[in-house]
Amino acid sequence: MALTISLVFFAGFLVVVLVRTGYLRLWPALAAVLFGFSLASTGIAPAINGAISGIAGWISTLG
């Protein structure tokens, strides 16, 4: 659970920084957020969550 909260915080911070610096516009960012919410309610959500957990586990073994 701690990894998920950290990942969400990092991704949110990154989006805010990109919008504020002008590298990412507001409307495409909102479209990506809406896409993420709709993707989370589909059947592929557990596979995505498992892939993220696997990558995080792999990264934790490196350091």
C-alpha positions as CSV (number, residue, x, y, z in Angstrom):
1,M,0.0,0.0,0.0
2,A,2.8,2.4,0.8
3,L,4.2,1.9,-2.7
4,T,0.9,2.7,-4.3
5,I,0.5,5.9,-2.4
6,S,4.0,7.0,-3.2
7,L,3.5,6.2,-6.9
8,V,0.3,8.2,-7.0
9,F,2.0,11.1,-5.2
10,F,4.9,11.0,-7.6
11,A,2.8,10.8,-10.7
12,G,0.5,13.6,-9.5
13,F,3.5,15.8,-8.7
14,L,5.0,15.1,-12.1
15,V,1.8,16.1,-13.9
16,V,1.5,19.3,-11.9
17,V,5.1,20.2,-12.7
18,L,4.7,19.4,-16.4
19,V,1.5,21.5,-16.6
20,R,3.1,24.4,-14.7
21,T,6.2,24.4,-16.9
22,G,4.1,24.3,-20.1
23,Y,5.4,20.9,-21.3
24,L,1.9,19.4,-20.8
25,R,-1.3,21.3,-21.4
26,L,-4.2,21.2,-19.1
27,W,-6.8,19.6,-21.4
28,P,-4.5,16.6,-22.5
29,A,-3.7,16.1,-18.9
30,L,-7.4,16.0,-17.9
31,A,-8.0,13.6,-20.8
32,A,-5.3,11.3,-19.6
33,V,-6.7,11.3,-16.1
34,L,-10.2,10.5,-17.4
35,F,-8.7,7.7,-19.5
36,G,-7.0,6.3,-16.4
37,F,-10.1,6.3,-14.4
38,S,-12.1,4.6,-17.1
39,L,-9.2,2.1,-17.6
40,A,-9.2,1.3,-13.9
41,S,-12.8,0.0,-14.1
42,T,-12.1,-2.5,-16.9
43,G,-11.0,-6.1,-16.7
44,I,-7.4,-5.2,-17.5
45,A,-6.9,-3.2,-14.3
46,P,-5.6,-6.3,-12.3
47,A,-3.0,-7.0,-15.0
48,I,-1.8,-3.5,-15.0
49,N,-1.6,-3.5,-11.2
50,G,0.3,-6.7,-11.3
51,A,2.8,-5.4,-13.8
52,I,3.4,-2.3,-11.8
53,S,3.9,-4.4,-8.7
54,G,6.3,-6.7,-10.6
55,I,8.3,-3.7,-11.9
56,A,8.5,-2.2,-8.4
57,G,9.7,-5.5,-7.0
58,W,12.3,-5.8,-9.6
59,I,13.5,-2.3,-8.9
60,S,13.7,-3.0,-5.2
61,T,16.0,-5.9,-5.8
62,L,18.5,-3.7,-7.8
63,G,19.3,-1.4,-4.9
